[in-house]
């Protein structure tokens, strides 16, 4: 996936001219940049490992991974937004009617590097008069002529909290410029989000393992949907202590009761799957697991499967 950084944006950034106080138009540009509440994955914190003894069956070990996984993904989101937020502490360095630029200015965290941010606004016909904002975060070694794109994004709407957009962070370019740290993953992180509809949706692709989360490449996306009336969906991946990989699609209601379908990739090779549902306390109601993947069958009468599917809760339809 290529970062959506266009050469004309770089050219515009080099036409530095003038500065001043924030204007209403400046604030419109800033409002197009995402903030944490726009990109954070929100998953109900229902069911805790300590609740196992109070369940008439057992808790869903898969659903108990959902909230910790969303926290890890949100750490990646925070990493991205810490870079984006640099513009909020600086007035624009130059302005044109439909363009803004910040910098160049030195990177505080990475001596010898400097950064620049450019934004442009257009009004494409498909938006019916609405605005589209494109932005690029660029960096270079001080004293060198060429800029490298680290972040590229696009947003449609009046503000990030009421529109939709996409943003790509290129970790490889950060590494090449010496602007990474020991925990920086490789590849890219790409996020698309839509806050103009019900449900609000977020999709995130992480090319390689990072922030404690499983990298999914282009084969799987972390996806979250939240309905205004409550409930939603969360699709995620995790590895267990043995290195087995689980790809999980879930739906849940406003109380946190839900259903999932799981594709299991054994560390030793082989693929299988199972389905289950749980109540609001994460206690399992139904499991269809003929291969006994989801539990230690000897601890549960020789089989992991239990219950009947008709007892499962109704959950909102997934938009994915």
ABEGO torsion letter per residue (X at the ends): XBBBBBAAAAAAAABBBEBEBBBAAAAAAAAABBBAAAABBBBBBBEBAAAAAABABBBBAAAAAAAAAAAAAAAAAAAAAAAAAAAAABBBABBBAABBBBOBBBBAABBGBBBBBBBBBBBBAAAGGBBBBBBBBBBBBBGBABBBBABBBBBBEABAAABBBBBBBBAAAAAAAGABBAABBBEBBBBBBBAABOBBBBBBBBABBBGGBBBAEAABBBBBBBBAAEEEBBBBBBBBAAGBBBBBBBBBBAAGBBBBBBBBBBAAEEBBBBBBBBBAAGBBABBBBAAGAABBAAAAGGBABBEBAAABBBBBBBAX
